[in-house]
Amino acid sequence: MKNPEVGASRRLDGLLEAALAREARLWKVPVFKNGSIQGADISSFQHQEMILWLREMSQLFQFLPETFALGVGVLNRLLSSVKAQPKYLKCIAFTSLVLAAKINEEDEVIGSVKQLVVLSGCSFSTAEILRMERIILDKLHWDLYTATPVDFIHIVS
């Protein structure tokens, strides 16, 4: 007779190993050197401001914590992959959150890109956001989803 707890334990081990392997393959963070992101003119202070602003936007749009975590992950992966200029940082951050919402949120929660821009108080046009979406998707090879700490919590709970 098989012990069901052993099967559940093996399944949990498999899920955690798969999530860790995916994270190791995809997770990138910007490298800060002399107070700014290596290869870019974005300071660690500007980066931190964007993370805090993304949290505010995520709360304003009533997104799930998973969406915020994924948005930060997309932003960090992009900043570690390309030379971004500070003048585009807010647009990159906002678009990262929008892409994360498209992956994690129910369609009823996300409004249109135009509605999100208006709610955020940003001066981006819908065309700028859509153009930035294409750039991010291209640079990250259309593979946006990475394991977040929230995913690990869901696996073990």
N, C-alpha and C positions, 0 to 999 in steps of 0.2 A: 504494500500500500504506500503510495507516494504522500509525502508530507507537503501540504499546500503552502506552508510557510517557506519552504525551501524554493519552490517555484516562484513565489512572489519576490523572494530575495534575489534570485537570479535575474528576474525581469527588471527589478529596480537597478541592479548592478549594470545590466545591459543598457538601460535608458541613460543612466548617469555616465557610463563610458562613452556612449554615442554623443551625448551633449558636450562632454569634455573634449572629445576629438574634434567636433565641429568648431568649438570655441577656439581650440589651439590652432586650427587651420585658418580661421577667418578673423580672429580678434586682433585688431591693431589699435594702438593708441598713439596719439601724436607725441613725438619726442621733444621735450623742451630743453633747449640749450641756451645759456645766457639769458634766461627770462622770456624767450620766445620759441615758437614752434620751429624746429629745425627745418630750414628750407623755405620758411615763410616769414612774413613780417607781423604775424599774429602773436601777441604777448600772452603769457599765461593768465594775466589779469583779464584780457579780452575774452579768452577762452572760458574762464570761470564765469564771467558776466553772461556769456551766451548760454551756459548750462543753467544758470539761475533764471534767465529769461525764458528758456525753454520750459522750465518747470512752471513758471507763471502761465505761459501759454497753454500748457497741457491742462492745468487746473481750470483756466478760463474756458477751454473747449470741453471740459469734463471728460477728458480721455483717461483711460485706464493707466495705472502705474507702469504696466508692461509697455505701453506705447511710449511713454516718456523715456524709459530705459532703452528701448530700441532706437528712438530718435537720437539720443545721445550717442549710442553705438554707431549709428550711421554717420553722424557728424564726425566722430573721432576717426572712424575708418577712412572717411574722405580726406580729412585734414592730414592724416598720416600718409596718404597716397599722392596728393597733389600740392602744388604751391598755390595756396589761396591768398588773395589779397584781403586786407582788413575791410575794405569797403563792401565786399561781397559776403562777409561773415554772417550777418544777420539773415540775409536771403538764403544762404546755405543752411543755416541752423533751422530756419522756418520750414524750408523744403524738406529737410531731414525728418522733422516732426510730422509733416503732412504725409510723407511716404510711409513712415511708421504707422500712422493712423490707417492708411489704406490697407496695411497688412493686418493690423490687430483689431481695429474697431468694426462695429456693425455699421452698415451703410447709413442707418438712421442717425447715428451719432455724428458722423463726419459732415458736415455741410459741404457746399461747393467750395472750391478753392477761393472763389471771389468772396464768399461769405466769411471764410476764415481770415482772409486778408483784411477785410473791413473790421471784423471783431478784434483783430490783433492791433489795429491802429497803425499798421505798417504802410509804407508808401510803395510797396511792390505792386506791379501789375500782374494780372493773371498770366499773361504771356511770359513774364520774367520767371515766375514760379514754375510754369510748365517747361520752360527752357532749362532751368536749373534741375528739374526732375530728370530730364533726359541726360544731362551731364553726369549727375550722381549715379544714375542707373548704368550709364556707360562705364564710368570709372570703377564702379564696384562690380562690374560684370553681371548685373541684374541679380546678384545674390545679396540681398539686403539683410535677411534674417540671420541673426547670430544669437547664441544662447545668452540669456541675461540671468542675473541672480534670481529674478522672479521665476524663471523657468525651472531652476533647480528646486525652488521652494515648492512649485506645483508637482514636480516629480516625486519628492519625498512626502508630500502630504496626501 
